[in-house]
Amino acid sequence: MSTAPRWRKSRHSGANTNCVEIDSTLTAIRDTKNPAAVLRFSDATMSRFLTRVARQS
């Protein structure tokens, strides 16, 4: 049985809608302004992406 993803966005976003959200499984991203358009990634791809983002911070 599949459950609907739980989406979260940065607490720094506040009420701003100019942000992206990540689902609770860390395998999908969507734009807050267009929640129907979802980008899905494999676990390995998302892991590589998050590692590179963390290095840039």
Stockholm file with secondary structure:
# STOCKHOLM 1.0

chainA/1-57         MSTAPRWRKSRHSGANTNCVEIDSTLTAIRDTKNPAAVLRFSDATMSRFLTRVARQS
#=GR chainA/1-57 SS CCCCCCEECCTTSTTCCSSEEEETTSSEEEETTEEEEEEECCHHHHHHHHHHHHHHC
#=GC SS_cons        CCCCCCEECCTTSTTCCSSEEEETTSSEEEETTEEEEEEECCHHHHHHHHHHHHHHC
//
